[in-house]
Amino acid sequence: MTNTGWADFVFKDNYKLPSLNEVDAFIQDNKHLPGMPTEAEVKEKGVNVAEISTKLLQKIEELTLYVIDINKENESLKAQLANLEAQLKEIKN
């Protein structure tokens, strides 16, 4: 969280978005999302609604960045496939 108490820092150029492999490894090891409290912590200490809302927004913003990246990759792959299909059609003709 930043001084503003909001999660838009995720969109700054210097924010290091963890790779999905890093997130997966963290989840496999810890059984919860990075930066989020564990179930045991919540049961023991409760939860600050404003703080957890900011953390949830951060996760939504990170998910949005992952989806944008996946969409860009998908568009690139579709263009490559169309190009290969066109080349194959040329070869057949």
N, CA, C and O of each residue as an XYZ file, in Angstrom:
372
protein
N       0.838     -1.175      0.000
C       0.000      0.000      0.000
C       0.890      1.247      0.000
O       2.002      1.216      0.526
N       0.409      2.327     -0.580
C       1.176      3.564     -0.627
C       0.643      4.559      0.395
O      -0.277      4.253      1.153
N       1.228      5.749      0.407
C       0.791      6.801      1.327
C      -0.691      7.110      1.150
O      -1.376      7.461      2.111
N      -1.181      6.982     -0.071
C      -2.577      7.300     -0.347
C      -3.506      6.240      0.215
O      -4.703      6.478      0.378
N      -2.954      5.066      0.514
C      -3.779      3.994      1.031
C      -4.584      3.295     -0.047
O      -5.537      2.579      0.261
N      -4.220      3.489     -1.300
C      -4.943      2.850     -2.392
C      -3.985      2.028     -3.233
O      -2.771      2.179     -3.096
N      -4.495      1.161     -4.102
C      -3.662      0.158     -4.763
C      -3.247      0.513     -6.183
O      -2.733     -0.349     -6.895
N      -3.449      1.741     -6.615
C      -3.109      2.094     -7.996
C      -1.612      2.039     -8.285
O      -1.202      2.177     -9.437
N      -0.794      1.841     -7.258
C       0.649      1.697     -7.475
C       0.939      0.518     -8.405
O       2.011      0.454     -9.006
N      -0.002     -0.408     -8.525
C       0.152     -1.568     -9.397
C       0.362     -1.130    -10.853
O       1.013     -1.837    -11.622
N      -0.181      0.027    -11.230
C      -0.098      0.490    -12.611
C       1.126      1.369    -12.879
O       1.306      1.847    -14.000
N       1.957      1.585    -11.881
C       3.165      2.392    -12.096
C       4.228      1.561    -12.804
O       4.284      0.340    -12.658
N       5.067      2.244    -13.570
C       6.101      1.559    -14.366
C       7.073      0.756    -13.516
O       7.594     -0.260    -13.976
N       7.328      1.188    -12.288
C       8.319      0.504    -11.459
C       7.722     -0.644    -10.631
O       8.438     -1.277     -9.855
N       6.416     -0.918    -10.788
C       5.796     -2.018    -10.039
C       6.217     -3.345    -10.662
O       6.087     -3.539    -11.871
N       6.717     -4.247     -9.841
C       7.124     -5.564    -10.332
C       5.959     -6.528    -10.137
O       5.737     -7.054     -9.047
N       5.226     -6.743    -11.221
C       4.139     -7.711    -11.200
C       4.756     -9.101    -11.149
O       5.530     -9.465    -12.034
N       4.426     -9.882    -10.127
C       5.027    -11.219    -10.073
C       4.540    -12.064    -11.252
O       3.402    -11.926    -11.700
N       5.406    -12.926    -11.739
C       4.990    -13.809    -12.828
C       3.942    -14.775    -12.285
O       3.870    -15.025    -11.082
N       3.137    -15.307    -13.188
C       2.142    -16.290    -12.758
C       2.815    -17.538    -12.192
O       2.254    -18.200    -11.319
N       4.006    -17.863    -12.679
C       4.757    -18.992    -12.111
C       5.148    -18.710    -10.662
O       5.084    -19.600     -9.814
N       5.556    -17.464    -10.379
C       5.898    -17.086     -9.001
C       4.667    -17.162     -8.096
O       4.740    -17.650     -6.969
N       3.536    -16.672     -8.609
C       2.293    -16.714     -7.828
C       1.901    -18.169     -7.566
O       1.541    -18.531     -6.446
N       1.975    -18.991     -8.600
C       1.639    -20.408     -8.459
C       2.528    -21.075     -7.414
O       2.033    -21.804     -6.555
N       3.832    -20.832     -7.481
C       4.759    -21.431     -6.513
C       4.435    -20.970     -5.093
O       4.471    -21.765     -4.154
N       4.117    -19.673     -4.939
C       3.773    -19.152     -3.612
C       2.523    -19.850     -3.081
O       2.475    -20.262     -1.923
N       1.516    -19.975     -3.942
C       0.264    -20.617     -3.523
C       0.520    -22.081     -3.152
O      -0.009    -22.565     -2.151
N       1.318    -22.781     -3.940
C       1.617    -24.185     -3.641
C       2.315    -24.319     -2.287
O       2.040    -25.247     -1.526
N       3.222    -23.381     -1.997
C       3.976    -23.439     -0.740
C       3.172    -22.951      0.461
O       3.297    -23.501      1.555
N       2.339    -21.913      0.262
C       1.712    -21.220      1.391
C       0.196    -21.373      1.479
O      -0.402    -21.051      2.505
N      -0.417    -21.858      0.420
C      -1.862    -22.104      0.372
C      -2.703    -20.836      0.542
O      -3.816    -20.881      1.066
N      -2.150    -19.696      0.085
C      -2.909    -18.447      0.012
C      -2.188    -17.502     -0.933
O      -1.032    -17.727     -1.290
N      -2.879    -16.448     -1.335
C      -2.285    -15.480     -2.253
C      -1.197    -14.663     -1.575
O      -1.299    -14.368     -0.385
N      -0.159    -14.293     -2.314
C       0.861    -13.410     -1.749
C       0.232    -12.077     -1.333
O      -0.612    -11.525     -2.039
N       0.652    -11.585     -0.194
C       0.168    -10.294      0.275
C      -1.171    -10.334      0.981
O      -1.649     -9.309      1.469
N      -1.776    -11.497      1.040
C      -3.066    -11.645      1.714
C      -2.862    -12.409      3.020
O      -1.982    -13.264      3.117
N      -3.680    -12.095      4.022
C      -3.536    -12.824      5.282
C      -4.020    -14.264      5.135
O      -4.853    -14.574      4.284
N      -3.483    -15.124      5.976
C      -3.933    -16.513      5.989
C      -5.248    -16.610      6.756
O      -5.627    -15.692      7.483
N      -5.925    -17.719      6.586
C      -7.163    -17.954      7.337
C      -6.889    -17.902      8.840
O      -7.670    -17.332      9.603
N      -5.771    -18.502      9.256
C      -5.418    -18.512     10.686
C      -5.215    -17.093     11.211
O      -5.660    -16.765     12.311
N      -4.536    -16.248     10.417
C      -4.320    -14.857     10.834
C      -5.644    -14.116     10.978
O      -5.833    -13.357     11.928
N      -6.548    -14.331     10.050
C      -7.849    -13.658     10.098
C      -8.645    -14.134     11.306
O      -9.287    -13.334     11.987
N      -8.604    -15.442     11.573
C      -9.324    -15.974     12.737
C      -8.754    -15.431     14.040
O      -9.493    -15.142     14.982
N      -7.422    -15.295     14.083
C      -6.761    -14.841     15.305
C      -6.899    -13.336     15.526
O      -7.202    -12.891     16.633
N      -6.676    -12.555     14.468
C      -6.588    -11.104     14.619
C      -7.774    -10.347     14.036
O      -7.920     -9.147     14.265
N      -8.620    -11.044     13.283
C      -9.689    -10.343     12.575
C      -9.109     -9.677     11.338
O      -7.986     -9.964     10.922
N      -9.897     -8.785     10.764
C      -9.456     -8.137      9.538
C      -9.900     -6.673      9.549
O     -11.012     -6.345      9.965
N      -9.014     -5.815      9.086
C      -9.333     -4.404      8.905
C      -9.985     -4.272      7.537
O      -9.346     -4.540      6.519
N     -11.249     -3.862      7.502
C     -12.011     -3.843      6.254
C     -11.369     -2.918      5.215
O     -11.305     -3.275      4.039
N     -10.900     -1.753      5.622
C     -10.276     -0.822      4.669
C      -8.993     -1.426      4.103
O      -8.732     -1.334      2.903
N      -8.198     -2.042      4.968
C      -6.939     -2.639      4.527
C      -7.183     -3.814      3.580
O      -6.522     -3.925      2.548
N      -8.119     -4.684      3.923
C      -8.375     -5.847      3.079
C      -9.008     -5.410      1.761
O      -8.771     -6.038      0.729
N      -9.805     -4.352      1.779
C     -10.383     -3.835      0.531
C      -9.282     -3.362     -0.409
O      -9.342     -3.613     -1.613
N      -8.285     -2.685      0.130
C      -7.168     -2.222     -0.683
C      -6.381     -3.408     -1.234
O      -5.983     -3.406     -2.399
N      -6.159     -4.421     -0.397
C      -5.431     -5.605     -0.854
C      -6.220     -6.344     -1.934
O      -5.638     -6.838     -2.899
N      -7.543     -6.423     -1.775
C      -8.373     -7.073     -2.787
C      -8.346     -6.293     -4.098
O      -8.291     -6.882     -5.177
N      -8.385     -4.953     -3.996
C      -8.285     -4.127     -5.200
C      -6.943     -4.359     -5.885
O      -6.878     -4.436     -7.112
N      -5.880     -4.471     -5.109
C      -4.556     -4.744     -5.684
C      -4.595     -6.048     -6.468
O      -4.073     -6.116     -7.581
N      -5.203     -7.078     -5.904
C      -5.270     -8.367     -6.591
C      -6.114     -8.254     -7.862
O      -5.770     -8.861     -8.876
N      -7.201     -7.498     -7.832
C      -8.023     -7.288     -9.029
C      -7.215     -6.554    -10.093
O      -7.266     -6.911    -11.270
N      -6.476     -5.540     -9.687
C      -5.657     -4.789    -10.643
C      -4.556     -5.675    -11.223
O      -4.267     -5.599    -12.417
N      -3.944     -6.508    -10.394
C      -2.936     -7.442    -10.906
C      -3.571     -8.415    -11.901
O      -3.000     -8.683    -12.958
N      -4.747     -8.940    -11.565
C      -5.446     -9.843    -12.486
C      -5.737     -9.155    -13.813
O      -5.624     -9.765    -14.875
N      -6.111     -7.879    -13.745
C      -6.380     -7.120    -14.964
C      -5.127     -7.042    -15.822
O      -5.203     -7.207    -17.039
N      -3.978     -6.795    -15.209
C      -2.722     -6.743    -15.961
C      -2.378     -8.098    -16.574
O      -1.898     -8.164    -17.706
N      -2.621     -9.178    -15.832
C      -2.372    -10.517    -16.384
C      -3.280    -10.768    -17.590
O      -2.828    -11.290    -18.608
N      -4.556    -10.399    -17.479
C      -5.504    -10.614    -18.579
C      -5.097     -9.792    -19.800
O      -5.175    -10.280    -20.927
N      -4.666     -8.559    -19.589
C      -4.204     -7.725    -20.707
C      -3.021     -8.390    -21.398
O      -2.976     -8.458    -22.626
N      -2.058     -8.882    -20.612
C      -0.895     -9.564    -21.197
C      -1.307    -10.813    -21.967
O      -0.808    -11.062    -23.065
N      -2.209    -11.590    -21.399
C      -2.674    -12.800    -22.073
C      -3.414    -12.441    -23.352
O      -3.267    -13.127    -24.364
N      -4.206    -11.378    -23.320
C      -4.918    -10.943    -24.523
C      -3.938    -10.518    -25.616
O      -4.126    -10.862    -26.783
N      -2.898     -9.774    -25.248
C      -1.888     -9.370    -26.232
C      -1.219    -10.600    -26.845
O      -1.027    -10.666    -28.060
N      -0.870    -11.563    -26.011
C      -0.243    -12.780    -26.509
C      -1.210    -13.533    -27.423
O      -0.804    -14.042    -28.468
N      -2.466    -13.606    -27.044
C      -3.476    -14.287    -27.844
C      -3.636    -13.608    -29.207
O      -3.709    -14.289    -30.230
N      -3.689    -12.282    -29.229
C      -3.811    -11.550    -30.496
C      -2.595    -11.799    -31.385
O      -2.730    -11.960    -32.598
N      -1.418    -11.829    -30.784
C      -0.198    -12.104    -31.534
C      -0.224    -13.515    -32.118
O       0.141    -13.719    -33.276
N      -0.650    -14.473    -31.325
C      -0.724    -15.855    -31.801
C      -1.759    -16.011    -32.915
O      -1.542    -16.762    -33.866
N      -2.877    -15.306    -32.799
C      -3.888    -15.360    -33.860
C      -3.338    -14.776    -35.156
O      -3.599    -15.306    -36.236
N      -2.584    -13.698    -35.054
C      -1.987    -13.093    -36.249
C      -0.970    -14.043    -36.875
O      -0.924    -14.187    -38.097
N      -0.150    -14.694    -36.037
C       0.830    -15.659    -36.544
C       0.129    -16.838    -37.225
O       0.569    -17.308    -38.274
N      -0.952    -17.305    -36.625
C      -1.706    -18.415    -37.203
C      -2.308    -18.016    -38.550
O      -2.252    -18.784    -39.510
N      -2.881    -16.821    -38.619
C      -3.452    -16.347    -39.884
C      -2.370    -16.258    -40.953
O      -2.603    -16.607    -42.111
N      -1.190    -15.792    -40.563
C      -0.069    -15.695    -41.492
C       0.356    -17.084    -41.978
O       0.586    -17.281    -43.171
N       0.459    -18.029    -41.070
C       0.832    -19.395    -41.448
C      -0.229    -20.041    -42.334
O       0.098    -20.755    -43.283
N      -1.493    -19.788    -42.023
C      -2.573    -20.326    -42.853
C      -2.518    -19.745    -44.264
O      -2.741    -20.454    -45.245
N      -2.219    -18.456    -44.355
C      -2.103    -17.807    -45.665
C      -0.928    -18.407    -46.446
O      -1.044    -18.670    -47.643
N       0.195    -18.619    -45.767
C       1.358    -19.224    -46.435
C       1.040    -20.645    -46.896
O       1.419    -21.047    -47.997
N       0.352    -21.392    -46.059
C      -0.018    -22.760    -46.412
C      -0.972    -22.764    -47.610
O      -0.848    -23.603    -48.502
N      -1.899    -21.847    -47.627
C      -2.836    -21.752    -48.753
C      -2.079    -21.431    -50.044
O      -2.392    -21.977    -51.101
N      -1.076    -20.540    -49.954
C      -0.258    -20.199    -51.117
C       0.502    -21.421    -51.641
O       0.587    -21.654    -52.847
N       1.044    -22.184    -50.708
C       1.807    -23.378    -51.088
C       0.889    -24.384    -51.794
O       1.290    -25.005    -52.778
N      -0.320    -24.540    -51.300
C      -1.258    -25.499    -51.884
C      -1.709    -25.068    -53.278
O      -2.006    -25.905    -54.130
N      -1.757    -23.753    -53.501
C      -2.211    -23.251    -54.812
C      -1.055    -23.275    -55.728
O      -1.183    -22.899    -56.893
